[in-house]
Each structure stands twice: as C-alpha cells, then as structure tokens.
C-alpha cells in the first residue's frame, strides 16, 4: 500500500513513465524503500483504476509507445490525506537476517563472527560514502533564501541513514571488542 503513495508523491514532482519512476526511486529513496519495475507497473494500473493517475501516450518510432503518467486531483487529495493520517505507531517491526545470525552465533568460532562483523562494517562504510556527498549537496541547497521546500525533508531522510549507519558501525565495533576479549 505504501508504494501507491510513493508513486503519487513522485508524480507530484513531474509526469513520468513507469521506468522513470523506477529510476527516480533508485536514485532518491532506494536507501529506505525499493520496488521492482513490475511492482511499479502493477501499482500504476491500480492507481489508474482508482482515478488517481492519468496518462498520455507518447509514440516512439521502432519501440512500443510510452505511457507518461501524471497525478490527478483525486490522486493528489488521496496523497495529502495519506500524509496527514499518521498511524498511532510509527515504528514498524523489522526483519534483520544479520541479527538472527548473530543471535545464534554461539555455534560459530569467535574469529568467524569477528569476520562477519568486519564485513558488516565494510558494507555500512560503503553506504556512508554514498550518503555523505548527498547530505553535503542537500545541506548546500538549504543555505540561502532560495531553498526548495522539499530539500530539507529529503535531507532529513539522508541524515537518518547516516545516523543509522554510524550507530550500527559503532555497535559492530563494540561487539568485535567484546569477542576479542573472549579469545
């Protein structure tokens, strides 16, 4: 259901094809929400049935015609209602395979587990290298009076990613230290 509103939110920026939506998602919100192209097209079909999106056909030579979607007034109303309707509980239960493996890791050698924590730190460090320049770019856009309204909110999501990764790296380092004490 959330994907529906993500699509409506993205269509608030500009009209797009299903493929354009996928690219936009991959380059903006992919660090906290992802979707396959097939899921996007399925949702677009449902949104069209609800009257939340319209499309125009753009002919292409030698390829199938493009459907370029835009949000309708009904879609915009539904999107704004969804934004305003915050659930009572905002945190969601999570599934984390890494933590499940850690939970049962008494069956591994401590050295093996240290290696896994080090791999986890490397993975998160790569993410930080992606987030940091994005956060810097967004911060630079916020300075001054010509700040686009959306920029500060986009920065909030990137800052959350940075904070999360930094906290996870610190946690993993502490776990490594604890394991080394047991060697």
N, C-alpha and C positions, 0 to 999 in steps of 0.2 A: 504494500500500500504506500509506503514512503517513496518508492521510486516514482509513483504517479506524481507526487508533489515536487519531487526533484525536477522532473521533466517540465512541469508547469513553471517552476521557478526559473529554470534555464531559458525557457521560451519567453519569459518576461524580458530577458536581455535582448533577444533578437529571434527572428524566424530562422528555423534550422531544419535540416533533414535529420532522419534517424541517425545516420552516420555522423553528421556534425555534432549531434547531441553526445554520441559516444566519445568522440574526440574531445569535446569540451569537458566532459566528466573526467576523462583520463588525465586531462591537463589542469584540473582545478580541484575537484572534490574526491579524487580517487584515493587519497590517503585516509578518508573516513567513510567513503561509500563507493562501491563499484557495482557495475552491472554489465552483463553481456549484451551485445548488439541485439540478439534475439529477444531478450527481456525488454529492451527499449522499444522495439517494434511492436511487441505484444501490448505494452502499456499504451503506446500511441494509438493503437487500434481501439483499445478500451476508452481512452480519453476522447477519441473521435465519436464513439458511440454515445458518450455522455454529453457531447456538445461542448466539451472543454477546450478542444483544439479544432482549428480549421486548417486546410491545406490548399496549396495551389500546385498545379502540375507545371514543371519546367521541362520542356522537351530537350532531349540530348541526342546528338547525332551518333549513331552506331552503338548506343547504350540505352538501357531502359530509362524511361522518363523519371525525373526526380519528384518526390513529394516534399514540398517545403512547408513545414508546419508552423503555425503561429497560435498563440493563446487567444481564446475567445474571451468576451466579457464574463461569461459564466465560469470559464476556467480561472480567470483572474480572481473572481469573487470566491470561488472554492479554495483557491490557493491562499488568499488572505485569511479566510476563515480557519483553514488548517494551521496557518502560522500563529493565529491568536489562540487557538484551542490547545494550550499546553496540557499534557497529561499530568495527573497528580504525582506520578513518579517519573522522573526524567532519566534516571539511571536504568540501564537495561541489563538483564542477566547476560553474562558473556560466556563464550566458549573459548578456551585457550588450550590448544593441544600441548604447547610448551609447558604450561603449568601442570597439566595432567602427567606429563612425562617426569617432571621434577618431583611431583607428589610420590610417584612410585620408584624413584631412582635409588632407593636403598639396594636395589638388585644390581646396580652398576658399580664399577670401580669409581672411586672418587676422581681419579685422573680423567676418566671418560666424561664424567659430568662437568668437570672444570673445562674440558674442551668444548662441550656444548654451550656452556655459559659464555665462553670466549667467542664462539661463533655467533651467538645471540648479540653480543656487544658489537661485533663487526657489522652485523646486519643493521642494527639500530644506528650505528655511526654513519653508515651509508645514507640512511633516511635523513639524518641530521644535515648531511651535506646537501641534500635536496631542499629541505625546509629552510635552512639558514639564508640562502640568497633570496628565496621567495619572501621571507619575512622582511629582509632588508629592503627589497623593492617596494613592498607594501608600506613599510614604515616611511620611506621617502615620499610616497604618494600622499601620505596623511599630512605631511608638513605643508602648511600654507592654507590659503582660503579656498583653493580650487579643488579640494578633496572630493572625489566622487563618494557618494553616500555608501556604496557597497564596500569600498576598500577597507574601512575599519572593521567591518564584520567578517570579511574574508581573512583579515589579519588575525582576528580572534581565533579562527579555526586553525590557522597555521601555528599560532602561539601554543595552542593546546597540544598539537602534535609535537612541537619542540619540548614542551614541559614533560609530556608523557615519555618521550624517548630518553630524555635526560634522567628522569626518575628511574626508568627501567634499567638504564646503564648503571646507575649508582647501586640499585638493588642487586644486579648481577655481579658487580664488583664485590659487594659485601658478601654475597654467597660464595664467591670464589675464595675470599679471605677465610671465611668460616671453614670451607672444605680443606684449605691448605693447613689449617690448624689441626685437622683430624688426620693428616697424613703421617 
